[in-house]
């Protein structure tokens, strides 16, 4: 009996073919799986490469941005130093730092600056005053023996805002030379066991307008310390702890406006008094708080632009006319 007629041989042959077919299918499956795995790995590798390239580009862009920013800052700094040396030199040379081009300019904004409201007082309406109240425990109060004079009022802390109670306009400074206790009966009164609220200080400021330069007579009496300043320079010194006595003399005033300040301190119990006046009634005395008369910032702007092929940064400094108190800002290029 041949192969075709032998069922057992046919079965064995069929089984062999089936095993070969399964092996072939398993090989194809393994190959497909390997191809898929390789594709996934390649895709991940390419993604990592793209991300790395993007991050590198971002880092380069960030670095260029920071470099141009600091270059623009340098341009403004150079311009500020030039103006401090030569206030009228408003044209600045271009600069180049590490292949970064820097151009600076002085910008004049249109319009005029309005005076701040605190300076809009009626001419001749008096003195702007700051009032300060102290405790008997302050180391400069109730000192024995009585301390002598000191050169300037500002070497003491008596006029710090820590002790300030209020501000007010005084039409004149002709107070009592004996028995003057401005805090008695006020909301700030603190007698600390005494019959009056002792231990206080005052600071007055005014714009004094003179019709011609010259010496102008004055009269000053105080118990205790007092000073008169013109243009921030002490011209009369009546300091020290002492009973009231009057000083007279002349104070030179320039033609036009003069900044005049007076400082007073009451530092010892028993008495207190203060009085000041100019002899010439034609002087115009106008309240002048701190900050009045300073140059406004609206017409002093220095800006610099720094640029490369990849980044541009622009900064501006707004300053007073004296190129001080500068305020920094960054502008959109």
PAGUDO-568997 format. One record per residue (C-alpha): residue in one letter; x, y negated, z negated. Coordinates in nm, 3 decimals, decimal comma. Each point is the difference from the previous one (the first is absolute). Layout:
<sites>
code  xx  yy  zz
A  X  Y  Z
...
</sites>
This chain:
<sites>
code  xx  yy  zz
X  0,000  0,000  0,000
X  0,150  -0,340  0,107
X  0,011  -0,323  -0,183
X  -0,327  -0,124  0,139
X  -0,175  0,301  -0,139
X  0,164  0,001  -0,342
X  -0,195  -0,218  -0,245
X  0,276  0,012  -0,263
X  0,262  -0,129  0,240
X  -0,239  -0,269  0,121
X  -0,063  -0,111  -0,359
X  0,370  -0,017  -0,078
X  0,066  -0,202  0,315
X  -0,284  -0,239  -0,082
X  0,137  -0,049  -0,353
X  0,346  -0,082  0,136
X  -0,145  -0,261  0,233
X  -0,197  -0,150  -0,288
X  0,315  -0,030  -0,217
X  0,186  -0,173  0,284
X  -0,292  -0,237  0,051
X  -0,015  -0,087  -0,372
X  0,373  -0,064  -0,008
X  -0,035  -0,229  0,300
X  -0,285  -0,190  -0,167
X  0,196  -0,032  -0,325
X  0,298  -0,136  0,191
X  -0,215  -0,257  0,178
X  -0,159  -0,107  -0,329
X  0,340  -0,039  -0,163
X  0,124  -0,199  0,297
X  -0,304  -0,231  -0,006
X  0,038  -0,048  -0,375
X  0,368  -0,084  0,045
X  -0,086  -0,251  0,273
X  -0,263  -0,166  -0,221
X  0,240  -0,016  -0,294
X  0,274  -0,152  0,214
X  -0,247  -0,254  0,140
X  -0,108  -0,104  -0,350
X  0,361  -0,035  -0,116
X  0,086  -0,204  0,309
X  -0,301  -0,223  -0,056
X  0,096  -0,061  -0,363
X  0,358  -0,072  0,099
X  -0,110  -0,248  0,264
X  -0,237  -0,168  -0,249
X  0,280  -0,032  -0,255
X  0,225  -0,143  0,268
X  -0,264  -0,257  0,104
X  -0,067  -0,097  -0,362
X  0,373  -0,038  -0,062
X  0,039  -0,218  0,308
X  -0,300  -0,214  -0,105
X  0,134  -0,033  -0,355
X  0,340  -0,097  0,135
X  -0,162  -0,264  0,222
X  -0,205  -0,125  -0,295
X  0,308  -0,022  -0,220
X  0,187  -0,189  0,270
X  -0,295  -0,239  0,041
X  -0,023  -0,049  -0,378
X  0,373  -0,062  -0,022
X  -0,018  -0,257  0,282
X  -0,293  -0,170  -0,170
X  0,186  -0,029  -0,331
X  0,320  -0,120  0,169
X  -0,186  -0,273  0,189
X  -0,185  -0,104  -0,318
X  0,323  -0,054  -0,193
X  0,151  -0,170  0,302
X  -0,293  -0,246  0,005
X  0,056  -0,059  -0,374
X  0,365  -0,076  0,075
X  -0,105  -0,249  0,267
X  -0,220  -0,188  -0,245
X  0,274  0,007  -0,261
X  0,255  -0,150  0,239
X  -0,250  -0,269  0,099
X  -0,072  -0,089  -0,364
X  0,371  -0,037  -0,074
X  0,038  -0,225  0,304
X  -0,284  -0,224  -0,117
X  0,146  -0,025  -0,348
X  0,328  -0,116  0,152
X  -0,159  -0,217  0,271
X  -0,364  -0,087  -0,080
X  -0,054  -0,165  0,340
X  0,140  0,296  0,203
X  -0,326  0,167  0,106
X  0,138  0,194  0,298
X  0,156  0,340  -0,076
X  0,240  0,206  0,208
X  -0,112  0,344  0,115
X  0,171  0,293  -0,168
X  0,081  0,360  0,084
X  0,053  0,267  -0,266
X  0,069  0,361  0,102
X  -0,166  -0,049  0,341
X  -0,302  -0,170  -0,159
X  -0,084  -0,342  0,143
X  -0,117  -0,259  -0,254
X  -0,166  -0,332  0,085
X  -0,093  -0,251  -0,275
X  -0,203  -0,320  0,021
X  -0,135  -0,278  -0,217
X  -0,379  -0,015  0,031
X  -0,195  -0,320  -0,061
X  -0,366  0,070  -0,064
X  -0,255  -0,247  0,128
X  -0,186  -0,224  -0,243
X  0,093  -0,190  -0,313
X  0,008  0,144  -0,349
X  -0,258  -0,127  -0,244
X  0,123  -0,088  -0,351
X  -0,099  0,255  -0,260
X  -0,314  -0,108  -0,194
X  0,185  -0,024  -0,333
X  0,194  -0,299  0,138
X  -0,300  -0,201  0,112
X  -0,035  -0,227  -0,303
X  -0,116  -0,359  0,005
X  0,304  -0,231  0,006
X  0,049  -0,170  -0,335
X  -0,210  0,256  -0,193
X  0,274  0,089  -0,249
X  0,216  0,296  -0,099
X  -0,035  0,375  0,052
X  0,060  0,165  -0,337
X  0,076  0,350  -0,124
X  -0,075  0,073  -0,367
X  0,175  0,273  -0,202
X  -0,072  0,120  -0,353
X  0,256  0,184  -0,214
X  0,011  0,187  -0,328
X  0,196  -0,114  -0,304
X  0,187  0,330  0,036
X  0,162  -0,112  0,328
X  0,377  -0,018  -0,068
X  0,017  -0,366  0,110
X  -0,280  -0,117  -0,232
X  0,052  -0,110  -0,362
X  0,378  0,007  0,032
X  0,193  -0,143  -0,293
X  0,213  -0,200  -0,003
X  -0,159  -0,193  0,285
X  0,156  0,098  0,334
X  0,165  -0,268  0,209
X  -0,054  -0,093  0,366
X  0,033  0,239  0,294
X  0,092  -0,103  0,358
X  -0,307  0,124  0,184
X  -0,348  0,127  -0,088
X  0,024  0,297  0,236
X  0,266  0,173  -0,208
X  -0,279  0,088  -0,244
X  -0,288  0,244  0,057
X  -0,254  -0,244  -0,143
X  -0,154  -0,066  0,342
X  -0,043  0,361  0,112
X  -0,344  0,110  0,115
X  -0,005  0,242  -0,294
X  -0,087  -0,293  -0,227
X  -0,218  -0,200  0,241
X  -0,360  -0,056  -0,108
X  -0,127  -0,230  0,274
X  0,070  -0,276  0,251
X  -0,165  -0,341  0,014
X  0,025  -0,346  0,155
X  0,097  -0,278  -0,240
X  -0,082  -0,351  0,123
X  0,297  -0,133  -0,201
X  0,247  0,121  -0,262
X  -0,070  -0,261  -0,265
X  -0,076  0,241  -0,283
X  0,039  -0,070  -0,372
X  0,357  -0,022  -0,126
X  -0,118  0,133  -0,336
X  -0,269  0,256  -0,076
X  -0,033  0,130  0,358
X  -0,118  0,361  -0,009
X  -0,166  0,083  0,334
X  -0,091  0,358  -0,096
X  -0,196  -0,094  -0,311
X  -0,369  0,075  0,053
X  0,051  0,185  0,329
X  -0,064  0,362  0,091
X  0,378  0,056  -0,016
X  0,040  -0,133  -0,354
X  0,215  0,219  -0,227
X  0,108  -0,187  -0,313
X  0,177  0,302  -0,152
X  -0,073  -0,126  -0,352
X  0,106  -0,363  0,065
X  -0,221  -0,309  0,003
X  0,048  -0,038  0,379
X  0,089  0,214  0,298
X  0,370  -0,080  0,019
X  0,263  0,153  0,230
X  -0,103  -0,082  0,357
X  0,160  -0,127  0,321
X  -0,108  -0,186  0,312
X  0,127  -0,051  0,354
X  -0,130  -0,281  0,222
X  0,068  -0,059  0,370
X  -0,095  -0,287  0,230
X  0,085  -0,151  0,336
X  0,098  -0,356  -0,086
X  -0,015  -0,230  0,301
X  0,215  -0,312  -0,019
X  -0,028  -0,303  0,227
X  0,374  -0,037  0,037
X  0,310  0,167  -0,142
X  0,126  -0,132  -0,333
X  0,012  0,034  -0,377
X  -0,337  0,028  -0,174
X  -0,040  -0,056  -0,373
X  -0,146  0,272  -0,222
X  -0,093  0,065  -0,363
X  0,020  0,347  -0,157
X  -0,080  0,108  -0,357
X  -0,017  0,358  -0,124
X  -0,004  0,219  -0,310
X  0,173  0,242  0,080
X  0,186  0,072  0,328
X  -0,061  -0,177  0,329
X  0,173  -0,035  0,338
X  -0,069  -0,200  0,317
X  0,108  0,145  0,335
X  0,005  -0,163  0,344
X  0,054  0,234  0,291
X  0,068  0,282  -0,253
X  0,294  -0,192  -0,153
X  -0,018  -0,107  -0,365
X  0,007  -0,382  -0,020
X  -0,120  -0,044  -0,361
X  0,082  0,240  -0,284
X  -0,185  -0,044  -0,329
X  0,029  0,362  -0,113
X  0,053  0,154  -0,342
X  -0,225  0,036  -0,304
X  -0,053  -0,351  -0,137
X  -0,253  -0,258  -0,108
X  -0,156  -0,216  0,268
X  0,210  -0,281  0,135
X  -0,023  -0,198  0,321
X  0,253  -0,008  0,284
X  -0,017  -0,268  0,267
X  0,204  -0,068  0,311
X  -0,008  0,025  0,379
X  -0,055  0,296  0,231
X  0,108  -0,026  0,363
X  -0,271  0,090  0,249
X  0,046  0,025  0,376
X  -0,227  -0,182  0,240
X  -0,314  0,208  0,059
X  -0,075  0,326  -0,178
X  0,197  0,130  -0,300
X  -0,055  0,321  -0,197
X  -0,011  -0,093  -0,370
X  -0,033  0,261  -0,275
X  -0,028  -0,025  -0,377
X  0,053  0,275  -0,256
X  -0,105  -0,015  -0,365
X  0,033  0,237  -0,299
X  -0,154  -0,013  -0,349
X  0,210  0,236  -0,214
X  -0,036  -0,094  -0,364
X  -0,287  -0,062  -0,244
X  -0,079  -0,338  -0,155
X  -0,043  -0,221  0,310
X  -0,042  0,002  0,376
X  -0,020  -0,270  0,264
X  0,069  -0,085  0,363
X  -0,033  -0,302  0,226
X  0,148  -0,094  0,339
X  -0,062  -0,279  0,249
X  0,163  -0,199  0,279
X  0,003  -0,377  -0,039
X  -0,093  -0,070  0,365
X  -0,377  0,037  0,055
X  0,045  0,012  0,380
X  0,148  0,350  -0,011
X  -0,250  0,254  0,134
X  -0,002  0,313  -0,218
X  -0,167  0,304  0,159
X  -0,032  0,352  -0,148
X  0,251  0,232  0,169
X  -0,013  0,372  -0,099
X  0,290  0,230  0,072
X  0,011  0,091  0,369
X  -0,136  -0,332  0,121
X  0,215  -0,167  0,261
X  0,181  0,317  0,099
X  0,025  0,070  0,369
X  -0,272  0,230  0,128
X  0,087  0,320  0,179
X  -0,219  -0,026  0,307
X  0,260  -0,156  0,230
X  0,311  0,205  -0,083
X  -0,013  0,341  0,162
X  0,301  0,197  0,118
X  -0,067  0,318  0,192
X  0,227  0,254  0,163
X  -0,072  0,273  0,255
X  0,229  0,302  0,030
X  -0,044  0,245  0,285
X  0,147  0,307  0,168
X  -0,134  0,203  0,292
X  -0,204  0,207  -0,249
X  -0,109  -0,235  -0,278
X  -0,078  -0,365  -0,077
X  -0,045  -0,159  -0,344
X  -0,077  -0,363  -0,088
X  0,026  -0,165  -0,343
X  -0,075  -0,353  -0,124
X  0,109  -0,200  -0,303
X  -0,218  -0,295  -0,103
X  0,198  -0,243  -0,215
X  -0,013  -0,344  -0,153
X  0,178  -0,280  0,179
X  0,298  0,061  -0,228
X  0,010  0,361  0,130
X  -0,085  0,140  -0,340
X  -0,283  0,211  -0,143
X  -0,026  0,193  0,326
X  -0,295  0,234  0,052
X  0,066  0,307  0,220
X  -0,242  0,155  0,248
X  0,023  0,238  0,295
X  -0,173  -0,093  0,325
X  -0,142  0,216  0,275
X  0,252  -0,016  0,287
</sites>
